[in-house]
């Protein structure tokens, strides 16, 4: 991680633990918002006005949090307005690394260099996603939940597509997001990075209780989690579901059942994957190479050849 702007030691997936030995995720440190007129958003300072070509998104295709923002960028038609860099899938001793030429904006080799350019004294992990402002040379935001909502409304007339956070559904969206995040989205990480049996057991049961509840929710024939309207909750659920059988079931020891054992959730994930453009936000090869490069969990670095994921067929570009 970065300590006063200097990279120290080797990358470690577990930087903090609770009293039970459970994995504690770092809180995002850059929380400014892009808004149509440059006024301050819900957090941070103002001055980040929506402009085509001004902002650059840094992501990893293995990372579910980063993939939230990729999906929103695609669904809202912002590809031409917001440029993109993708890090290599394997995690190195210095964290995320760029292939040669993959960062045309800052010319960085490692993601942590982006953080120190924004703040030479920064502390913490160099995570993705990152939304970068080319005009001022700084990080706007590194919290995926913020960036997802920013892409929905912050870019004004530059964006189109579905409203991912409609006002009339906001209470239901917030409630289901709050249920899914700790138990499933972060629950798989709590299981995979647990350092005690009790922490693992709690996370494991949370993951499968949530999957069971979502399977029951989808059993009434609704297409999306909130009925007929696709929302940000569907994005949040999908990024975990699409990685489940390929990574979390084996490497993270979430092995009670596979996504394939949930017929309604499998069909639901396939519907999302087959939406126009969504397949381009998913790379199972990157996902497997990335997760299985985590030395703390897989010292040999061997990447499994399976599993078969037939539901990923038939997608639109």
N, C-alpha and C positions, 0 to 999 in steps of 0.2 A: 504494500500500500504506500501511499504518499504521506510523508511526515514533513511538514513545513516545506513542501514543494520538492522534496527529494524522495526518489523511489528507494525503499528499504527492503531488504531480505528478498525472499522468493514469494511469488504469488501463492496465496493460501485461500481456499474457498471459505474457511471459517475464521472470521476476524473477531467475532464476539459470541459469547455463549451466555445463556441464562443460568439460574441457580440449579437447574436440572440437567445441565449439559446440552440444552437445546440450541439450535442455530438461531442467531439473531441477525436480521438483515439490516444493513446500513441505511440510514435515512438520507434521502437525496439532499444535496447541498445547494444546488442552483435552481431557484424557483421563480424566475421571471416569466412573463407571458407575452406572446405576440397577440396584439389586439388590432382590430381594423383601423383604429385611429391612433394607436401608439400609447393610449392611456394605460395606467397600471392595471394588471389583472387581479385575480383573487389573492395573489401573493407577489412579493417582489416590487421592483420599481418599474416606472414607465419608460417610454422611449423606443420600444420595440414594435414598430408599426408594420402591418402586413404589406409586403412588397414582393412582387415576383422576382426571383433570382437572388434575394438577399440572404436567405437562410439555407443551411446545409445540415443534413441529418446523418449522424453516425450510428450504425447499427451492426449487430452480429446476427447472422441468420440462425445460430443455435439458440439465441436468447429469447425466451418468451416475452419478456418485457419490451425488448426492442421490436419484436415482431408485432406487438400491438400497434406501434406507431407506423410500421410499414403497411399494415392492413388499412389503417385510417388514411394514410397518405394516398393509397390506391383508391379506396372507396370514395374519397372526397375529390378525386381528380386533381391532386396537387403535385403530381410527378414533375410537371414542367416548371412549377413555381419553386419547388424545394429540391435542390440537388442532393445527391446521396453518395455515401462511402460505406463499404461493407468490409469489416475486418476479417481476417482469416479465421477459420473455425477453431483451430487448436489453440489452447491457452498455454502461453509460455511462462517462463519464470518472471517476466515483466508484464504479465497480463495480456490483454488483447494486442495483436500485432497487425500491421497493414502489409499487404503485398506491395512490391515496388510500384509506385504510381497510383496506388489506390486512394490516396488522400491528396487530390489536386488542390485543395484549399489551403492546407497548412503544411503539406509535405512531411507529415509525421511518420515515424516508424512504429511507435507504440501509442496506444490510446492515452496513456498517462501524460504524454507530451501535450495533448490538447488541453488537459486540465491545468497544467502549469503555465500554458500560454494565457489562459483565462485568469489565473490567479497564481503568481509565482510562489506563494506561501500556502497553497492549498493542502489540506489534510484529508485522508480517507482513501477509499478505493476508486479506481478509474473505471467506472461502469458505463455501459450503454443501456439505453439510447442517450445520445446527446444532440440537442438542437443548438447549432452554432450560428452566430450572427456575423456574416462576412463584413458588414459595414463598420462595426465597432470592434471586431476581433475578440469576441468573448462568447462564453457559453450562456445561452438564454436559459436553458432548463435541462435537467438530466433526470426528471421524474416522468416515467412513462405514462402514468395516469393523467398528469397535467398536459403532456404533449398530445395525448389522444384527444382530450377535450379541446385543446388549442386548434388542432387540425379540423375539428368539427365546426367551430364557430369563429376562431380567432383570425382567420384569413379572409373573412368577409366574402366579397364577390369573387375572389380567386378560387373559392371552393364551391363544389356542387355535390350532388349525390344525396344519400339518405341522411336525415337528422339522427345522429347516433345517441343523442341525449335529449329527446323531446321533453318539454317542460311538464306535460301531463303525466309522463311516466317516471319523472325524476325520483320521486320517493321510492318507487318499486325498484328502479335501477340501483339506487344507492343501497337499498336494503340487501338485494341479492349480491351485489358486488362485495358488500361487507361480510356476507356469509361465505362466499366462494374464495375470497383472497386468502385469509389465514389458514383455512382448512384444506384447500385444494391447490390454488396457484402457488402459495408459499408452503403449503403442507407437504408437497413432494420434496421440496428442499429441506424442510425440517426433518423429514424421514432420512433423506440421503446424507445429510451432513450432521445428523445427530451424533453426539459423542458419548451418550449413555443409553442403556436399554430403555429406561423409562421415557426418555425424550423421544426415542424412536417409536415406542409403542403408542404413545399419545398421538404422534403425527400420523402414523399408519392408520389408526382407527379414524382419525379426522378425515383423511383422504377418502377412505372407502365409504364412510357414512355420507360424505358429500356426493360422491359418484352415485351411490344408491338413491339419494334424494333427487338428483338431477335426472336419473333414469326414470324415476317415477313421475317427475314433472313433465317429461317429454312423452310419456306414454299415452297422453290424451289426444295426440295427433297434431298438436301445435307445431308450426315450423320452427319457431324461435323461442327463446326462453321467456320472452314477454308477450307471446302470442303471435300476431301477424306482423309485428314490426321488428326488424333487425336493429339491435342497439349495441352500445359499447359492451354490455354484459356478454353478448355473444362473442365478441372479440376476445374478451378476457377469458372466457371458458375455452374457446377454441385453441388458443396458443398452448394451453396445458394438455388438452385432449390429443392434439396432433403429435405431441412428443411422448405420449404416455407409453405406448407399447415399444417404441424404438429406444427409449432411454430410461424413463422412470421405473418401469416395471422391473427391469433387470438391475441396472446400475444403482438406482436409488432404493432398491429393496421394497418397492411398492408392488408386491407380487401376489396379493390375494386373488385378484382378477385382472384381466387385460381389458382395455377399451373394447376389444373385439367381443368380449363376453357381455357387453351391454348393447343389445340390439338397437334400442332407441337412441342412445347417445352416439353410437357408431353412425347411424343414418343421419343424425343431426350434424355431426362433424363433417361427414361427406357432403352434405348440402352446402355448408359454409365453404369448404374447399373448392366446390364446383361453381361458386359465384365468380363472375368475370374478374379476372386478375388475381384472385386469392392464391392460386397455385404458385404464382411468381414470388410470393412471400414465404414459401415453405421450401426448404431444401433438406430432405431427410439425410442425405450424405453429409452435409454440414452438421446437422444435429448430432448424428452418431459420432462423427470424428471429433466434434467439440466436446461433448460430454465425456466420451471415453478417453480424452486427453487429460482429464483431471487426475493427476498423479496420486492424490490422496485417496481416491476411490479405485483407481485402476493403474497400479504401478507399471504393469507391463506395456500399457498403451495399445493392447490388442483391441481392434474394433470388430464387434460381432458382424457376421454376414447377414443374419436375419434381423427382425422377423419379416415375414411376408405382410405387406400392407396393401391388399388389393383394393381397398376403398379409396386409395389415392389415385385411381385411374379415372379417366374421362373428364378431366378438369379443363376449364377455359383459361388460356393464357395468362 
